[in-house]
Amino acid sequence: MGGSNHLNLAPPLVQSGRVEELVKLGQTLRSSISPANNSLAIYVSNIAPPTQKSAQNDEQPVYFASMDAAPSAERRLFLSDTSVIFAAFQSFTSAANERDPEWVQDERNLEIVRKLANDYINHIKECWIHASQPIGHPEGPLQYSSDHYRILYTCFSLFVVLYLPESGLDDAPVGDDLMEWLNTHFIEPSTEEGDHLSGMEQPWEDETFWPYLTRATVRGLSKASVFFLGILSRHPSEDLQHLSKSLIPLINAQPRLQNFSAERDFAYASRRWNDKVKALRLELDRVPENDRHDGFDNWWERVSDIVGALEGREEILRKICEDIGGDWKEIAVAWGVFVEPRLRRQDLPDIVGQTLDDMPPDPTNLEDQIHAALFSGHPERALEHAARLDPWLAAHLADFMSTLALIETDTESENSPREDYTLAYAEYLQSDSALWRITVAYLCSCGDVGKQRADEVILRVPLRLRKHVGSIEDERIRAGDVVGVLKEVNSTCFEYQREEVRRTICRIASQSFIEDKEFGLAVSYCASAEDWPGLGRVVDRVLDEYIIKGPAHFARYVAAIAPSLQALRAQPGSPGVFVYRLMFAVRYAEFQRRCMQQDVEEAALDLVNMLQDDIAPKSWWAVLLCDAVTLLQNPVLLFTYSGACQLLRRLEEIFIRAEQGSGTDYLDVLMRTMKNASEKEALNRLKTVRLSLARYFARCTVIDVGGKHVTERRGVA
């Protein structure tokens, strides 16, 4: 399993504490990085090139290790489920691009993109909740903590808030949306603090009271603010009682953009509200200095901070956020609510830049770095940090950023940034071979480079076609059904138009079926791959069964491939030479079947037709002629005179070619049926055929005394 800086091999190549022994032997560990994915080949090698005398012939093990930890059960489920959303997004964008290259300008299309982005967010949220459960997980220890999924949740949500706003809000003030995001993902003040304070008779005497009330006000948590301002009606200071009563309606009445149908009305209401806040400031300033402390705290300064925040005084906001332990995010978001309520998304980077100068993000916190990059309008930088956090996040953010033209394409680079991050994610997925379908989906979305890599992944998927006793899936495959992994590989190739790979897979499947003597399936897959030489090899293997085990086994195997003959003859582009070879196997098996059933008349007719129609390969002529001997010796004249002449012509051609040095071309199969006999022995066997033909012609002459030819009894030449 891959770690941050080491790999553990099991069993180890070198035992712990015994590295020096390896060095004494003049050996070391070496590794080679795979060009296809994040894997290594690790092996023992000599430190110096071995001489011929010292070279060792002992085989050394080679370990293949992934630099990425293979996803555990819960992580694999997360990757699989989100890949469905990815597939839907790819399908939609591809179809939209075909209809209109400028489709992203249409708000209806953007609504679909936004919906898919929110699907990711909702799924991340579910995973976060699942990982946060205090009870044990049935799938075992979690590979990624709940905090990891929380970070994915905050980052993806922020991206949608900033770059995929609701319809009509892309140029609207962003403050309220950001405040909602902040309160959703970074809950402050905590519920526990509120419960603690609400149970006290005089909560203002607690040191956490004013920080709680201040933060609740800055965060726009009006219910909590109003509740504790109401408690101040019991405060001994009449001035504070009066001011708290004045603050309550102000906080309740703070204008929110979503409550207005037009931004102009929102702006007008904000100015009116701000005037009331200024009036409250005047009342606050009239409180005498001696009445501003209640014996526990300077309540006046605390209220002044709250009023200052409502006034939108940036120096007060910065001070408050620093005092309550807030960070740059809290300042930036509060700025858009109090300092500049009409702050646009496009203006946000300037404000954030000023804030980050004074309060930079945590360089050790990738989440903070991603947030800062997104707030600052640097999506490319956000992707760089996201890739370090989780390749899943970088790949899926880049997918949306590319669609929205937020990241530029380097014309000098072979791949776009989006493709680079997606390819990197696909390399990570390859650490788990069970995720090959998902891996292919991501790779095929990355142009020609990705499709070429996808081809290599598909080609290496184990097809599991070897026979397994009792396997229902295996029985269905043997029945001709495309099921299991083979079906999934085929459907994947069709889905992503990887025809060449599909044909290669069919050729591989055919080889497996040949080894198991499933010749019918082998023929089908050769035809599907249009592998005509392969089809010829299958037929040759079937014919070999005749040579090895005789006609009965041969006929049974041919029965499995016979149904394919008609389909092959009708298939465009199928070469006749290979179809004819298959046809010969079928016809010859039928001939053997008739011989075994004593249907000798039809058998004799089949034999002559195979030779006369040039269906039989010349290497099989000698075998067919030897088969004819029994038929020639039958008491009934089974061959017509012309049929017997056909046998004689083929026989004489074999003898002539043998004398010319080409006997092997005609006698090879016969010699193999004779247990690898010599050519001379094969020719001697054929002499018996010649003798049988001579006797047959003699019988014909005796019967047909008045002429040279026997009457054609069945009208077949």
Buried (B, 14 or more C-beta within 10 A) or exposed (E): EBEEEEBEBEEEBBEEEEEEEBEEEEBBBEEEEBEEBBBBEBBBBBEEEEEEEEEEEEEEEEBEBBBBBBBBEBBBBBBBEBBEBBBBBBEBBEEBEEEEEEBBEEEEBBEBBBEBBBBBBEBBBBBBEBBEEEEEEEEEEBBBEBEBBBBBBBBBBBBBBBBBBBEEBBEBBBBBBBBBBBBEBBEBBEEEBBEBBEEEEEBBEBEBBBBBBBBBBBBBBBEBBBBBBEBBEEBEBEBBBBBBEBBBEBBEEBBBBEEBEEBEEBBEBBEEBBEBBEEBBEEBEEBEEEEBEBEEBEBBEBBBBBBBBBBBBBEBBBBBBBEBEBBBBBBBBBBBBBBBBBBBBEBBBEBBBBBBEEBEBEEEBBBBBBBBBBBBBBBEBBBBBBBEBBBBBBBBBBBBBBBBEBBEEEEEEEBBBBBBBBBBBBBBBBBBEEBBBBBBBBBBBBBEBBBEBBBBBBEEBEBBBEEEEEBEBBEBBBEEEBBBBBBBBBEBBEEBEBEEBBBBBBBBBBBBBBEEBBBBBBBBBBBBBBBBEBBBBBBEBBBBBBBEEEBEBBBBBBBBBBEBBEEBEEEEEBBEEBBBBBBBBBBBBBBBBBBEEEBBBBBBBBBBBBBBEEBBBBBBBBBBBBBBBBBBEBEEBBBBBBBBBBBBEBBEEBBEBBEEEEBEBBBBBBBBBBEEBEBEBBBEBBEEBBEBBEEBBEBBBEEBEEEEEBEEEEEEE
